[in-house]
Amino acid sequence: MDTLNKILIVDDDRDIRSLLADYLDNNGYATVTAGEGNAMWAALQEHQIDLVVLDLNLPGDDGLTLCRTLRSKSSLPVIMLTARGEPLDRILGLEMGADDYLPKPFEPRELLARVRSVLRRTQSSHHNQHGEALQKLKFAGWALDMTARHLLSPEGMIVSLSGAEFRMLSIFLDHPNRILNRDQLLNMTHGRDADPFDRSIDIQISRLRQKLREDARSPQIIKTVRNGGYVLAVTVTTEPDA
C-alpha cells in the first residue's frame, strides 16, 4: 500500500526538499515538492496527496497559517517540521491541526517512521473496527459522520476536525462511559511510536471540548477523572449511512 501514498514536502530549502524526496522515493513513496504556500496549494490541486510534510518557517504565509487554512478545508494529515523544536512551536502546530511534529535537525529515517505511523493511523480510521458499513455516531445531540469525517452540531452545522481530532473522538465514541487514561489514549492514537511525555492528548481533548462547546471548567461530554484520565460521559447510538 505504501507505493500508493503520495507525500507533499513543503520546505523553502531546496537541499532539504531534494534529500527528503529522494529518501521517501527510495522507501516506496511518491513525492511532490513545494517551496512555499502558493506552490503547496497548486500541488494540492494537481495531485492526489495523502500526507503533507510542512515546514514551520516559510516565506510568505508560514507553516502555521498554511496548516490552519488547510485544516479548515480538509482532514489531510500534516506533519509539521519545526526549526527549534521548542514546546511552544509544537503546541502551536498541534493547535493549528497538525497530526504530528518533528524538530530539526532530524534523520530522514525518523521522518519516514513518522510518515508511516501517521498514514497507518489515518488509513485505519477510515474503516469501522467491526467491519460494518460506515455510519454516523450520535451523542448528546451531536453526530460524528464516519464517511465525511466531520462533526455535525445539534443544529446540523458541519464542524471540521483535524485527523488527530477525528481519531481521538472516534476512540471516545468506541468506548463510551469508560475511563481512558493518557497512556491508553497515547497507545490508541500513536501505537508503539507513543512518547510518554507527549502532551498532545491534553491539547487535542481541549480542542475537542471547544468544538463541542464544552464549558472548560465543567465539561459534560468529555469529563476529566481525577487521577484517572478522561471519560465520554454520554450515551452513543449509531445510524447507518443511507
C-alpha positions in Angstrom: 0.0 0.0 0.0 2.9 2.4 0.6 3.6 2.7 -3.1 0.1 4.3 -3.5 0.8 7.0 -1.0 1.9 10.4 -2.3 3.7 12.8 0.0 3.9 16.6 -0.5 7.0 18.1 1.0 6.8 21.9 1.6 10.1 23.5 2.6 11.9 26.6 1.3 15.3 24.8 1.5 15.9 23.2 -1.9 18.5 20.8 -0.5 16.2 19.6 2.3 13.4 19.1 -0.2 15.6 17.0 -2.5 17.1 15.0 0.3 13.7 14.1 1.8 12.1 13.5 -1.6 14.9 11.1 -2.6 14.8 9.3 0.7 11.0 8.8 0.7 11.0 7.9 -3.0 13.6 5.2 -2.3 11.4 3.8 0.5 8.3 3.2 -1.5 6.5 6.6 -1.6 5.8 9.0 -4.4 6.7 12.6 -3.6 5.9 16.1 -4.8 7.7 19.2 -3.5 6.9 22.9 -3.0 9.0 25.8 -1.7 6.2 28.0 -0.3 2.5 28.3 0.2 1.3 29.1 -3.3 3.2 26.2 -4.7 1.7 24.0 -2.0 -1.9 24.9 -3.0 -1.0 24.3 -6.6 0.4 20.9 -5.8 -2.7 20.0 -3.8 -4.9 21.0 -6.8 -2.8 19.0 -9.3 -2.1 15.8 -7.3 -4.0 13.4 -5.0 -1.9 13.9 -1.9 -2.1 11.5 1.1 0.1 13.5 3.6 1.8 16.9 3.8 5.2 17.4 5.4 5.1 21.1 6.2 8.0 23.3 7.4 7.1 25.9 10.0 9.3 28.7 8.7 8.4 29.6 5.1 8.4 32.8 3.1 5.1 34.5 2.8 2.4 32.5 4.8 4.2 30.5 7.4 3.6 26.8 8.1 1.1 27.5 11.0 -1.0 29.7 8.8 -1.0 27.2 5.9 -1.8 24.4 8.3 -4.7 26.3 9.8 -6.1 27.1 6.4 -5.7 23.5 5.1 -7.3 22.1 8.2 -10.4 24.4 7.7 -10.8 22.7 4.3 -9.6 19.2 4.7 -8.6 16.4 7.2 -5.5 15.6 5.1 -2.8 14.6 7.6 0.1 17.0 8.3 3.5 16.5 9.8 4.9 19.8 10.9 8.7 20.5 10.8 9.9 22.9 13.4 13.4 24.5 13.3 13.9 24.9 17.1 11.8 22.1 18.4 10.6 24.3 21.3 7.5 23.2 23.2 5.6 26.4 22.1 6.3 25.6 18.4 5.0 22.0 18.9 1.9 23.2 20.8 1.0 25.8 18.2 1.4 23.3 15.4 -1.0 20.9 17.2 -3.4 23.7 17.9 -3.4 24.6 14.2 -4.4 21.0 13.4 -1.1 19.2 12.7 -1.1 15.4 13.3 2.5 15.2 14.3 5.6 17.3 14.6 9.4 16.7 14.1 12.1 19.2 15.3 15.0 20.0 13.1 17.6 18.7 12.7 16.4 15.1 12.2 17.4 11.9 10.5 15.4 11.2 7.3 14.7 7.7 8.7 12.9 9.4 11.7 10.6 11.3 9.3 10.0 8.0 7.5 8.9 6.4 10.7 6.6 9.4 11.4 5.1 9.2 7.9 4.4 5.5 8.2 2.8 6.0 11.7 0.5 8.9 10.7 -0.6 7.2 7.5 -1.2 3.9 9.3 -3.4 5.7 11.9 -5.2 7.8 9.3 -5.9 4.9 7.0 -7.1 2.6 9.7 -9.6 5.2 11.0 -11.3 5.1 7.6 -12.6 1.6 8.5 -15.1 0.7 11.2 -13.5 -1.6 13.8 -16.2 -4.2 13.3 -16.1 -4.3 9.5 -19.6 -2.7 9.3 -20.7 -0.1 6.9 -19.6 3.4 7.8 -22.1 5.3 9.8 -23.0 8.3 12.0 -22.3 8.0 15.7 -24.7 10.2 17.7 -24.1 11.5 21.2 -25.6 14.4 23.3 -27.2 15.9 20.2 -24.0 15.8 18.1 -23.1 13.3 15.4 -19.8 12.1 14.0 -20.0 11.3 10.3 -17.6 8.4 9.8 -17.8 8.8 6.0 -17.2 12.5 5.6 -15.0 12.5 8.8 -16.6 15.6 10.2 -18.7 16.6 13.2 -22.3 17.7 13.0 -23.7 20.1 15.6 -27.1 19.7 17.1 -28.3 22.4 14.6 -26.9 20.4 11.7 -23.9 22.6 11.1 -20.7 20.9 9.9 -17.7 21.3 12.3 -14.4 20.3 10.6 -12.0 18.1 12.5 -8.3 17.5 12.1 -7.2 14.0 11.5 -5.9 13.8 15.1 -9.2 15.2 16.5 -11.2 12.7 14.4 -9.3 9.8 15.7 -9.5 11.0 19.3 -13.2 11.5 19.2 -13.7 8.1 17.4 -11.8 6.4 20.3 -14.1 8.0 22.9 -17.2 7.1 20.9 -16.0 3.5 20.7 -15.5 3.4 24.5 -18.4 5.4 26.0 -18.6 5.7 29.8 -15.2 4.0 30.1 -12.3 5.8 31.8 -9.3 6.1 29.5 -6.0 7.3 30.9 -3.4 9.3 29.0 -1.2 6.2 28.4 -4.2 4.3 26.9 -5.1 7.2 24.7 -1.5 7.7 23.6 -1.2 4.0 22.6 -4.6 4.1 20.8 -3.6 7.2 18.8 0.2 6.7 18.4 0.7 3.0 18.8 4.3 1.9 19.5 5.5 5.4 18.5 4.0 7.0 21.6 6.1 9.3 23.6 5.3 9.0 27.3 6.0 12.7 27.8 3.8 13.8 24.8 1.2 16.4 25.9 -0.7 16.2 22.6 -3.5 14.2 24.3 -4.4 17.1 26.6 -4.2 19.6 23.7 -6.5 17.5 21.4 -9.0 17.0 24.2 -9.0 20.7 24.9 -9.6 21.5 21.3 -12.4 18.8 21.0 -14.1 20.3 24.0 -14.0 23.8 22.4 -15.6 22.4 19.2 -18.2 20.6 21.3 -18.9 23.9 23.1 -18.0 22.5 26.4 -17.5 24.7 29.5 -13.8 24.3 30.2 -14.4 24.4 34.0 -17.2 21.9 34.0 -17.3 19.8 30.8 -20.3 17.4 30.5 -19.4 15.3 27.4 -15.7 14.5 27.8 -15.1 14.7 31.5 -11.8 14.6 33.4 -11.5 11.9 36.1 -9.1 12.9 38.8 -6.0 10.7 38.9 -7.8 8.6 36.2 -7.9 10.2 32.8 -10.9 11.1 30.7 -14.4 9.6 30.0 -17.0 10.2 27.4 -19.9 10.5 29.9 -22.9 10.3 27.4 -24.8 7.6 25.5 -23.7 6.8 22.0 -26.0 5.5 19.3 -25.4 4.5 15.7 -27.2 5.4 12.5 -26.2 3.5 9.2 -25.5 5.7 6.2 -28.2 5.7 3.6 
